[in-house]
Amino acid sequence: DHRDLHTAYRRQRQMCIRDRTYNLENSANAPLDLTGYTATSVLKKHPASLNNTASFVCSFPDRAQGQLRISLGSTLTTPIKPGRYSYDILLDSGSLKTRVVEGSALVTAGVTTG
């Protein structure tokens, strides 16, 4: 039911920029079945930016259990300048697009090289 996508699990988050798994729930606090959904997620300097800083790879480790994973490989994170960025995740059922997560990511300069 598409109403399940409008529940309280849409929240502000800070995240590890490399990868993150979300366990999405429906309005009854049960796992949201993600069968048939696609997902997109982008990182921007601020929400109104016209350009994306990076696009996350979205995958579904367990659709039936509501698991959605976003990740950025090192080749995508290396050129990102340190600072605070905004990101969101959109789910698309084919007939409805819903923003299910939005938040901020803090990018820091790497300490370890090599």
N, C-alpha and C positions, 0 to 999 in steps of 0.2 A: 504494500500500500504506500503510495507516494507521500501520504501524510507523515509516515514514519521518518521521512527525511527532514522534517521540520521540528525535530525535538531538541532537547537541551544538550545534545552532545556536540553541538556546534559551539566551540569555545575558543578563546584566545589561547595560544600556546607559544612558548619558546621551545626551540628544538635543536637537536644535534643536526647540523646541515647535511651530513653524509647520508643517513638513512633513518627511517622511522616507520614502525608498524603501528597502525591504528586499529583498534577493535571497536567497530561502529555498532551501535545499538538502536533498536527501534523504540517506539513510544512505550512499550511494555518492559523496557530494559532487557530485552532478549537480543541475541545477535541479529543484526540486520542482514538478511540474505541478499548478497550482492550478485547473484546469478543474473546474467544479462546486462550488467552495468559495465560501462567503461569509465575511466577516470583520467583527469588531466590535473596537473599541478605546476604552477610557475612561481618563480622567485622574482620579485621586483624591488627596486630601491625604495619605492613607496607605493601604496595602492593605486594612486592616480597615474603612475608612470605609463607612458605609451609603449615603452620597450621592456621586454622581459630580460632579466639578467641571466636566467637559466631556466630550463624546463626539467622537472623531475621525471624520472622513469617511474611509472605507476604499475604495480603488479598486485595480484590477489593471492596471497599464500593459502587462504581458505575462504572461498566466497561464502559458503554456507554458514560459517562462523563470523562473518562480517569483518574479516581481516583485509586491510588495504595497506600496502607498503609503498612509500615513496623513497627514492634514493637519487643521489648524485655521485657519479664516479669522480675520481681524483682529477681526470682530465677536464672535467667541467668546473670543479671547485677551485683549482689552482689559480685561474685568472681572475677570480672574483676579489675585488678590493675589500679590505676590512671595513666593517660598518654594520649597521642594523638594516635589515631588509624585511619585506613583507612577503607572505606566501599564502596561498589558499589551495584547496582541493575541491574540484568540481566533479560530481557524479553525474553521469548521463545514462538515463534508462532507455534512450531512443526517442522518448516523447517528452521528457522532462529533464532539465539540468538544474542541479541543486548544489549550492556551496555548502559543504558539510564541515569543513574545518578552515579556519583562518587564523593567522598568527604572525609572529615575528621570529626572525632568526638573526643571531648575532654572529657575524663572520669575524674571526680573529686571524691575525697573521700566524703562519705556521712557525713552530719552534724547532721541530725536527726536520732536517733536510737530508736527503740521501737515501 
